[in-house]
């Protein structure tokens, strides 16, 4: 089959393209090589001789019409994810491009067999919590006044006791920032427009994906990148809040396994699936794992800062995808070891940690408690 991967020069897209090629598929890639993710241009991990590379923007109708011609399967992975204040850019890149994709398919009557859209765990917002006395709650964004006081947790609105986090399944929808809102609109467009025009479509909500090829220069995302670069340059990594925020991390190759599974399975059609690591870690625990893998005794600093808009805890319930036969096979250690190896293979990596931190502070993303 001929498969189009938007954002195919990026982290998830390139690994997906590699797997497709290994399986014997023909692969087209659309990517605009946007900075700072692709600060140094076309990545050397991609072999141009094996893919049809189309330099262009997924918002460009002419580019996408050309790219979709003759294609059987589409992986729409291209997305904007960076500084929070860029509200309109999230919508313009993520939402608009998805609408355009289905518009072209219907307008040109293209015989696309399936569309798989990359969504995000962020769609679930703060996720599901419970109070032992008063039941389940789905908290909204923590207020600025609360965070200024260093009160990091969510509390029962009735008894004011600290809420306990639960696993969040695909029914949890509570996006709290522009990125997650744009991702939820992508899900709705994919599933509903897919049904409308008869194109089987799937949305995958990735948890925090880790592994090689994750950009060194995307300042906002990538805790593995931040901690690994810190160890590489012998610097203390900064941890926001108190270090006890809980996340689940999923290996890039497990993500690609999920991508291929839903591509091949009719049972996945018109469904949304969580793709997570299946095991919770605090951010502080993760920093210690990175230090251990790098063989460093550097400990993280916790200066009483926070990124406004971050979730406190979020863990994906992955039972729905597991029911199709998928499960995460790689550990968090596998992810960090792979990233370390990738980092050490580079010959011209710049130390951008201080710049990134200053930039986020100047934009009001990183703030301090009183």
C-alpha positions in Angstrom: 0.0 0.0 0.0 1.0 3.6 -0.4 0.9 5.5 2.9 1.1 9.2 3.6 2.7 10.4 6.9 2.2 14.0 7.7 4.9 15.3 10.0 6.9 12.3 8.8 10.3 14.0 9.4 9.5 14.4 13.1 9.7 12.2 16.1 6.7 9.9 15.9 6.2 10.4 12.2 9.7 9.2 11.2 9.6 6.1 13.3 6.2 5.3 11.9 7.6 5.8 8.3 10.5 3.5 9.1 8.2 0.7 10.3 6.0 1.1 7.2 9.0 0.8 4.9 10.2 -2.2 6.8 6.8 -3.8 6.2 7.1 -3.2 2.5 4.7 -0.2 2.1 5.5 2.8 -0.1 5.7 6.0 2.0 5.1 9.6 1.2 6.1 12.2 3.8 4.8 15.8 4.1 6.8 18.1 6.4 7.6 21.8 6.5 10.7 21.2 8.6 9.6 23.9 11.0 12.1 25.5 13.4 12.9 25.0 16.2 11.9 21.3 16.0 14.0 20.9 12.8 16.6 23.6 13.6 19.2 22.1 11.3 17.0 21.2 8.4 16.3 17.8 7.0 17.2 15.1 9.6 19.9 12.6 8.8 17.9 9.7 10.2 15.6 9.8 7.2 16.7 8.2 3.9 15.3 10.4 1.1 16.0 7.6 -1.4 13.4 5.4 0.3 10.5 7.9 0.7 8.8 10.4 -1.4 9.5 13.6 0.5 7.2 16.6 0.0 8.3 19.8 1.5 5.2 21.8 2.4 2.7 22.8 5.0 -0.3 20.7 5.9 -2.5 23.8 5.7 -1.6 24.3 2.1 -4.4 22.8 0.0 -2.3 22.5 -3.2 0.4 20.6 -1.2 -2.1 18.3 0.5 -4.0 17.6 -2.7 -0.8 16.5 -4.4 0.3 14.5 -1.3 -3.0 12.6 -1.1 -3.1 11.6 -4.7 -2.7 7.8 -5.0 -2.6 7.2 -1.3 -4.3 4.3 0.5 -3.7 5.2 4.2 -3.1 8.5 5.9 -1.3 9.0 9.2 -1.9 12.6 10.2 0.8 13.2 12.8 1.9 16.8 11.9 1.0 19.1 14.7 2.0 22.3 16.5 3.0 21.9 20.2 5.1 24.5 21.9 4.6 27.7 23.9 1.1 28.1 25.5 0.5 31.7 24.5 0.3 30.8 20.7 -3.4 30.2 21.0 -4.3 30.8 17.3 -1.5 28.7 16.0 -2.7 25.5 17.7 -6.0 25.8 16.1 -4.7 26.9 12.7 -2.2 24.1 12.4 -3.9 21.2 14.2 -7.6 21.8 13.6 -7.5 23.5 10.2 -5.2 20.8 8.7 -7.5 18.0 9.8 -10.6 19.7 8.3 -8.6 20.3 5.1 -7.6 16.7 4.9 -11.2 15.4 4.8 -12.3 18.3 2.6 -9.8 17.2 -0.1 -10.7 13.6 0.3 -14.4 14.3 -0.3 -13.9 17.0 -2.9 -11.6 14.8 -5.0 -13.5 11.6 -4.2 -10.2 10.0 -3.2 -10.3 6.2 -2.4 -8.6 6.5 0.9 -9.0 3.4 3.0 -8.3 4.8 6.4 -7.1 7.9 8.3 -5.3 7.7 11.6 -5.0 11.0 13.5 -2.5 11.7 16.3 -4.3 13.0 19.3 -3.1 13.5 22.9 -3.6 12.5 26.4 -4.0 16.2 27.1 -7.6 16.0 25.8 -8.5 14.5 29.1 -7.2 17.6 31.0 -6.7 16.9 34.6 -8.4 13.5 34.2 -10.6 11.6 36.7 -10.2 11.9 40.5 -12.3 10.7 43.4 -13.0 11.6 47.0 -13.6 8.6 49.2 -16.6 10.2 50.7 -18.1 12.2 47.8 -17.3 10.2 44.6 -15.8 11.1 41.3 -14.7 14.5 40.1 -13.2 15.9 36.9 -11.3 19.0 38.0 -10.6 22.0 35.8 -7.4 24.0 35.5 -5.8 24.9 38.9 -6.2 28.6 39.5 -3.3 31.1 39.5 -4.0 32.0 43.1 -3.8 28.4 44.2 -0.6 27.8 42.4 0.9 31.0 43.7 0.4 29.6 47.2 2.2 26.3 46.3 -1.0 24.3 46.7 -0.4 21.8 43.9 -3.2 19.2 44.5 -6.9 19.1 43.7 -9.3 19.1 46.6 -12.8 17.9 47.0 -15.2 20.9 46.5 -17.4 19.5 49.2 -15.1 18.4 52.1 -11.9 20.0 50.9 -9.9 16.8 51.3 -7.2 16.0 48.7 -8.6 14.1 45.8 -7.1 10.8 44.6 -6.3 10.4 40.9 -7.8 7.6 38.9 -7.1 6.1 35.6 -8.7 8.1 32.8 -10.4 6.3 29.9 -11.4 7.6 26.5 -14.7 8.9 27.9 -12.9 11.6 29.9 -12.8 14.8 27.8 -11.9 18.0 29.6 -9.2 19.9 27.6 -7.8 22.8 29.5 -5.3 24.5 27.2 -5.2 25.6 23.5 -3.1 22.6 22.5 -5.5 20.0 24.0 -8.6 21.8 22.7 -7.1 21.7 19.2 -6.4 18.0 19.7 -10.0 17.3 20.8 -11.3 19.1 17.7 -9.1 16.9 15.6 -10.6 13.8 17.2 -14.2 15.1 16.5 -13.4 16.0 12.9 -11.7 12.6 12.3 -14.4 10.4 13.7 -17.5 12.5 12.6 -16.3 13.5 9.2 -14.9 10.0 8.7 -18.4 8.6 9.3 -20.0 11.3 7.2 -18.0 10.5 4.0 -17.4 6.8 4.7 -13.7 6.9 5.5 -12.7 4.7 8.4 -10.9 6.9 10.9 -9.1 6.4 14.2 -7.8 8.9 16.8 -4.9 7.9 19.1 -4.4 9.7 22.4 -0.7 9.4 23.0 0.6 9.8 26.5 4.1 11.3 26.9 6.1 9.6 24.1 9.8 8.9 24.7 12.7 7.7 22.6 15.2 8.6 20.0 14.7 11.5 17.5 12.8 13.6 19.9 13.8 17.1 19.0 16.6 18.8 21.1 15.1 22.2 20.4 11.4 22.1 21.2 11.6 24.0 24.5 8.3 23.3 26.0 7.8 19.5 25.5 9.8 16.5 26.4 10.8 15.7 30.0 13.2 13.0 28.7 14.9 15.6 26.5 15.2 18.1 29.3 16.6 15.7 31.9 18.8 13.9 29.4 20.3 17.2 28.1 20.9 18.3 31.7 22.8 15.1 32.4 24.7 15.4 29.1 25.8 18.9 29.9 26.3 18.2 33.7 23.6 20.6 34.8 21.0 20.3 37.5 17.6 19.8 35.8 14.7 22.0 37.0 11.6 20.3 38.3 8.4 22.3 38.5 5.9 22.3 41.4 7.1 19.7 44.0 8.2 16.9 41.7 5.3 14.7 42.7 3.2 15.2 39.6 2.3 11.8 38.2 2.5 10.9 34.5 2.7 7.8 32.3 5.4 7.6 29.7 5.1 5.4 26.6 8.0 4.2 24.4 8.1 5.4 20.8 8.2 1.8 19.4 5.1 0.9 21.5 3.4 3.9 19.9 4.4 2.7 16.4 3.0 -0.8 17.3 -0.3 0.9 18.2 -0.3 2.9 14.9 0.2 -0.2 12.8 -2.4 -2.2 14.8 -5.2 0.4 14.3 -4.2 0.7 10.6 -4.7 -3.0 10.1 -7.7 -3.6 12.4 -11.3 -3.0 11.3 -12.3 -3.1 15.0 -10.4 0.2 15.5 -12.5 2.1 12.9 -14.3 5.2 14.2 -12.8 4.8 17.6 -10.6 6.8 20.0 -7.8 5.0 21.9 -5.5 5.9 24.7 -1.9 4.8 24.0 0.0 4.9 27.3 2.8 3.3 29.2 0.6 1.5 31.7 2.6 2.5 34.8 2.6 5.8 36.7 5.8 7.7 37.7 6.3 11.0 39.5 8.4 13.5 37.6 11.0 13.3 40.4 11.2 9.5 40.0 11.7 10.0 36.3 14.6 12.4 36.8 16.3 9.9 39.1 15.9 7.2 36.4 17.5 9.5 33.8 20.4 10.2 36.2 20.9 6.5 36.8 20.9 5.6 33.1 23.5 8.4 32.5 25.6 7.3 35.5 25.4 10.7 37.1 24.9 11.7 40.7 23.3 15.1 39.7 20.0 15.7 41.6 17.2 17.9 40.3 16.5 21.3 41.8 13.0 22.2 42.8 12.9 26.0 43.0 9.2 26.6 43.6 8.3 27.3 40.0 5.4 26.0 37.9 4.2 26.0 34.4 0.8 27.6 34.3 -1.6 25.2 32.5 0.2 22.0 33.4 -1.9 19.1 34.8 -1.2 17.8 38.2 -1.7 14.1 37.6 -2.8 12.2 34.5 -2.7 8.5 33.8 -4.3 6.9 30.8 -6.5 3.8 31.0 -5.2 1.6 28.1 -7.5 -1.3 28.5 -9.5 -0.4 25.3 -6.5 -0.7 23.1 -5.2 -3.7 24.9 -8.5 -5.4 24.0 -7.3 -5.3 20.4 -4.1 -7.2 21.3 -1.7 -4.3 22.0 0.3 -3.7 25.1 3.3 -1.7 26.0 6.4 -3.9 25.8 9.2 -1.4 26.5 10.1 0.1 29.8 10.9 3.7 30.8 14.5 2.6 31.1 14.4 1.4 27.5 13.2 4.8 26.4 15.9 6.7 28.3 18.7 4.4 27.2 17.6 4.9 23.6 17.5 8.6 23.9 20.9 8.6 25.6 22.4 6.6 22.7 20.8 9.0 20.2 22.1 12.0 22.0 25.6 10.7 22.3 25.7 10.1 18.5 25.2 13.8 17.8 28.3 15.9 17.1 26.8 19.4 17.2 24.2 19.7 19.9 23.8 23.2 21.4 23.1 23.7 25.1 19.7 25.5 24.9 18.4 24.7 28.3 19.0 28.1 29.8 17.7 29.9 26.7 14.5 27.8 26.8 13.9 28.4 30.5 14.4 32.1 30.1 12.1 32.2 27.0 9.3 30.4 28.9 9.6 32.8 31.8 9.5 35.8 29.5 6.3 34.5 27.9 4.7 33.9 31.3 4.6 30.1 31.0 7.0 29.5 33.9 6.0 31.4 37.1 7.0 31.4 40.7 5.2 30.9 44.0 4.9 33.8 46.4 
